[in-house]
Structures are given as C-alpha cells and as structure tokens.
Amino acid sequence: MVGLRRAGSSSARRQRAFRNIRAVIAFDRAGRANLARGLYFFTMPAAPTIIYTKTDEAPALATYSLLPIVQAFTKQAGINVEPRDISLAGRILAQFPERLTEAQRIGDHLAELGALTLKPEANIIKLPNISASVPQLKEAIAELQAHGYPIPDYPETPKTDAEQDAKARYDKVKGSAVNPVLREGNSDRRAPKAVKDYARKHPHSMGAWSPDSKTSVSTMGRDDFFSNEKSVTVAAATTVRIEFVPAAPPPGAPPEVVAKAAQTIVLKERTPLKAGEIFDATFMSKKALGAFFAQQIAKAKKDGVLFSLHLKATMMKVSDPIMFGLAVRVFFKDIFTKHAKTLAGLGVDLNNGFGDLVEKIQKLPADQRTAIEADIKAVYSSRPAVAMVNSDQGITNLHVPSDVIVDASMPAMIRVGGKMYDAAGKLQDVLCVIPDSCYAGVYQTTIEFCKKNGALDPKTMGSVPNVGLMAQAAEEYGSHNKTFQIPGNGTVRVVDDSGKVLLEHQVEAGDIWRACQAKDAAVQDWVKLAVNRARLSNTPAIFWLDEQRAHDAQIIAKVKTYLAQHDTKGLDLRILPPAAACQLSLERLKAGQDTISVTGNVLRDYLTDLFPILEVGTSAKMLSIVPLMKGGGLFETGAGGSAPKHVEQFIAENYLRWDSLGEFFALAASLEHLSIVAQHAKAKVLADTLDLATAKFLEHDKSPGRKLGTIDNRGSHFYLALYWAQALAAQNGDPALQKTFGPIAEKLSAGEKQIAQELLGVQGKPTDIGGYYQPDDRKASAAMRPSRTFNDILATL
C-alpha cells in the first residue's frame, strides 16, 4: 500500500492511496454487515433514532463540535440523532430530583438507556465517561453546588438517615456505574484496518527496551482474589443471601462480646440467580496484602527502581480504593504512627490516596503542618523513589487512586521501554505492583517478551482484536454491590433459598470479600460471537482461560459445551491460561499475524488498551461494536484515559488535541447497523460515504496536531464534514442526498481557507467553558464552534 503522506507527492499516488484505504474500510464495513446479518435481523420504525451520549471531559467537549455536524447530515436522511446525558454531573443530578427546581432537573438518562438496550430498536453511540473515584465524585459535587444545585455533600461516614440516603444515592453513581447498565451484549473490539494500515505507514514512537532492564511486575500469588476464589454453577434458578457469621468469642469474654458474636450480619439479602448461572466468591487477605506491600517497597529500594502501584480504583470502586489506601498507609507508616491522633482528627481517608492527607494538613496550624511535612520528606528520603503522575507538581503514583489506572498505565509504561517518570522528570526502570495475581502475569509476560525481543515494531506487527464477555453485568465489573470489607473474624457464607451453603470463606477483620456472576445466556452469546468473528476474519482465536482458577474452570466447561453446538470446522480455536495466551499472541504479533483474544470482562478491558496502545499508539481509535442480545446495537468510541490532560490544555490554550476518529468509526458502524436492521437505504448511503470521508481524512492526515498552530479537534471535524459532503455529492445511489449536499460541498470547499483561519485564530489563549464536570453549554458550544463561516454553512442544511 502506498504511504499516506508519501501519497501526496502526486495525483496518481493520492488516488492509489485513497483506493487502498477505501478497500480496507470496505473490509470493515463488510464485517459489520455480516455480523449484523448473521446475528440479528428485524424491522424497525420508519423514523429511526440514534442516541449519542453526552459524557465527560475531552469527549464531551468534542461533542459540542461534532454532534451539530452529525445532526445536520443525518436529518437529511430522516434519521434523528438525539443526545442523552450520562456524564458524571448528569448522573449525580438525576439522583436528587426532589432537591432541584424544575429548570434544574434532568431525566435519569442512564436508566432510560438501560431500558432501551432491552429493545430491538436500540442504537446507541457511547463515548468514554468518567468512572468516578470518591475524589472525583466530591469534586463534581462541589462544582455542581457552586453552580447553584442544592445537592448534599458526599457523606463518607453517614451518621443520620438523611446522610445514609445521600450516600446510597451517590454510591449508585461512582465507579463503573454506566457500563453494566448499557452493556446488554458482548464486545467485538478491534483496531479498524484503515487505522492499522495508517499506523504501519506512519508508526508512532516506541521506546527502546534493554535486556538489562530492571522493570518487573510483582504480584501476591497467595491469599489474594485468585488463590481464594470459589465458584459454582447453579443447576436451577434460586436466590442467594450473603451473610457474615462472627467467630466464636474466646472463653471468658464479656457478655456484650458474646451477644455480638452470636448475631449473623446479612451483607446482601437477595441476589437472584438464573439456571446455569455461575456465581463466584473470593477474598483478599488484608494481613497478607499489607505484608506484600512492605516487601515490595523494600524490594524497590534494594533494586534501585521506582515503586509504582497499579490498580483500577475507578471501576473496582469498593475493593481497589481499600487496597490503594493500605498501600499508602504501609508506605508512609512512620507518618501515621507518629501523627495518628492529628490525622484522625482531620478525617484523613487514605482510600482517597495520599493527596487526601496533603490537602487536609493545610488546615493545621503552621507549626503542626511544617512538622508533618518534614516527616513526609524524611519518608521519601528513606523509601524507594515513587513513580510520578506529574513530576512538575509533585503528584506521585500514590496521591490519587484514579490517576493511575492499570489498563492505561501499564501499556504506556511498556510502550516507552518499560519506564516511568521520577521526581526529576526522568524515565527510570520501575517495579510495577499489581497485588491480585489473576492477570498480573499478562503484563509480566509482555515485559519479558520485550526484554528478549526488543520493542514491537508498529510497521510490521500484527493485531490482537478482542471478543469480550460483558453482557448482563458479567464477571467482576458487576460485583460492586457484592463487595464488602469484613468487620471482624468469622465466616462469609453464600446461602441459597433452601438454606444450602453454596460457598463460604474463613475471613479476618479488614479482608475484602467479593462475589460476581456470569449468566449462561451471556456466555452462550459470547461463544457465538467468538466463532462468528473467527469465521468472518479467518483468524485464530484464543480463549484466555485458566483451568487452575475456580471461575475459569466453570467458564471452560461452558465454552466446550457451546463450541460443540457451532460449526467450527477449519477454525483455529484454543483455550490457554492468560500468560500462555499472551506469549503466543505476542509471538504472532511480532511475526505480523493477527490473533483474536476471547476473554472475560476485566481482561477485555486490559487487553483493549494494551494491544491498541502498542499497535496504533492509542486505544481511542478502536472500533467497538456491542451487538445487544435483544437485537439492538451499542457502538463505543474507544478509551478516554488521556481526556483529563486534553481538557487542561484546552482551558489553558484553547487547543483540544482529542482525536474523534473513534467517534467517526462508531457513527459509521451505527449507520451501517441501521441500514441493515431497518432496511434503511439512506442510512447505507450515509455509512458508505462516511467511510469514504474517513479514508480521505486519514489520507490527508487531518487528525489533531501535536502543538499550537496546527488543526485541533475542531479542525478535524470541519475536514470530516467537508469530505463527507463531497462524498455525498459524488455518489449516485441517492439523487436527493446528492442534490442536497452538492451545494454544501461547494460552499465548504470555497470557505476552507477562511474556516481554517477562524479555527486557528482562537488558539493560544485561555478559554472559559464554565466548569470541568458540568461545562456551561453556551460557553462550551461557543468555544468549540468558533468558525462563523462553518456554522453558517451548516445552518443551511
């Protein structure tokens, strides 16, 4: 294939490059069509609606610019594109309608979309949203209060009924509150071939790996979620109760202790299970976790590498903040021993990270604050250096739980050669601490592969698409309402409605116990999707499952049963433990070969960052299709891990580097789906021409640049509109659309220079959007649509 930038050297080369990109996009389009035809087909209403979600941070800012373009184009085909607010701010406000004025209220759009996913007409484009940690939740609440919304503070330790009620409502919002509601289907996620081929011709930077690198992963291997897991598949529908039975008190204990020990505590009253459903239970030992952290801190110091902790405190919103807080306590043990009373009086909550202490000691008298700050410096000098989130501002890996998310932080570290930044802003080798051993081996395998073989080459490496089990809140991400920190020594039991104990664990005070589910119908659909993808793309597929893990053993039994119900002749389908599956996939990746990873929910999340970041430089450009089990479609637009940094830059410099390519692909897939299931001819024309426009967009390299003075997100949207209008004007399949967009294409072409000047002219100075979590719509729209010429042309549609 002709290189994209090199293709610009002559008209003939440009045409060859354009044809080649069209071909690979056509391959994706055919795959989408075959997927829809092969799995779901039904008739939809004559005036279909696509839901476009309003989310957070950079994707939300981009929506102010892109959505008006999308609506202007699609309405010409009789297709409605309507927004729904599932942002963190919107989700918060939806919890407190009785406290708000009529003008302040918004509907519970997340619940509305959750109900829609159960209907065949569902067609939802979902952008990345904040999976809120407690610090983020508090910041969003404070901002909304400053905007005049009379909502309550977040009560971490509620004392009254009102505070209990407020906390219960807020707990519905924090963490991965959105995805389990919307994902009523399994995930088909991959890098579009156009993006993949572009990355091969124009490779992103990759740091060099040395065989002598000291970078490694440490994990517990015992007394963790993996080793303590128990799992059962229920034969018939039932309801289970989760309860804690305190241990018997020692002989001679006071009567009140004896009475308390006799009281069984119900942790969760009712959890319905369907026939064939898998139910897991496991726990993490607090005592073992604390000892593990102490050992790893000592190891990092001895080896002279950075200490870094990698968890997912946003989505795993109960367990991982507790683990994060314990790591902070162990690292700064001397501080909490010496200043225990003072810090307790300040209400320091380490589950919110070390930053909570840093913030709250500012309230102390100068002499007390200075003494603690001196002791903090002493700890830093005696402990290993900590990996930094922001070296300039002194923000460490331990400051905020939501700053370092394992699925984004580990691939970024691997991409730059196995290093993270130290306090001086220099890259150093690092000890990556991932306590639970379920998936830590995947990262260790990748690191060892890179040490042996060097950095992977984007110009030649293959691809690892993913088919992920996530339908109906499958696996760990559905576990938040079944995760508990244990109040004392005793036994946690899972008891069915007949009184039979299905699972039980002996636990100690402070242990983290959790359970999760995977419904049989979700597993059947997942296996079906994996077989279809392997067949459509003629690609080997590996189920990343470990028979030594209790949950996986149950899943493996189902996979073998359901694979036997499909035609798998000629397909290369394997079942391997995650580390072995990763090793084989990396070997094939290096050889330029593709391998489908078929995984559970958490590993799906990890791998759809790991491999895209290595392959194409980002996970934001992934094509993510979720064929909903009831026949609709959910189209996700990639990851938003870099979104906060983009917002900071936009506010400071009026320059938004967010790349909306993922949104372009999701919209095309949404329109393709609509054209098939509703037999909507105009939707097909829009999908085909949008694919052509995206091809031309890549050919002419119109993604946001890397510095001021180049086009940013807004400019990229203009060029997509220009190329889309030109493609619509040039097609012959729909004369009405051709007639409508002919003049638009001419006006956009004629105005290109003026529009570009208007878009570039606003850069370089601060801009006010009225809020981070809840931007002012008027201000944000004005900031994201600064070209009057472009706006006026769109308004004629």
Protein Blocks (a to p, Z undefined) as FASTA:
>chain_A
ZZfklmmmpmklmmmmmmmmmmmmmmmmmmmmmmmmmmoccdddfbdcddddddehjllm
mmmmmmmmmmmmmmmnopacddddfbfklmmmmmmmmlpcfklpccdfklmmmmmmmpfk
bccdddddddddfklmmmmmmmmmmnopacddddfbafbfklmmmmmmmmmmgcjlklmm
mmgcccdddddfklmmmmmmmccddddddfklcbdcddekiaplklmpccdddfbdcddd
dddddddddehiafklmmmmmpccdfbfbacddehiacddddddfklmmmmmmmmmmmmm
mnopacdddddfklmmmlmmmmmmmmmmmmmmmmmmmmmmmmmmnopafknojklmmmmm
mmpcfklmmmmmmmmmmmmmmmccdddfblmnopafklpmklpcfklmmmmmmmnoopac
dfkopacddddddfblklmmmmmmmmmmmmmnopadfklmccddddddfehhiajllmmm
mcccdfbgcddddddfkopafbdcdddehiacddddddfklmmmmmmmmmmmmmmnopac
dddddfkbmklmmmmmmmmmmmmmpcfehiacddddfklmmmmmmmmmmnopacdddddf
klmmmmmmmmmmmmnopaklpccddddfklpacddebjaklmmmmmmmmmmnopafbdfk
lmmmmmmmmmmmmmmmnopaklmmmmmmmmmmmmmmmmnopaccfbehiacfklmmmmmm
mmmmmmmmmpmkbmmlmmmmmmmmmmmmmmmmmmmmmmmmmgoiacdehiaklccfklmm
mmmmmbfklmmmmmmZZ
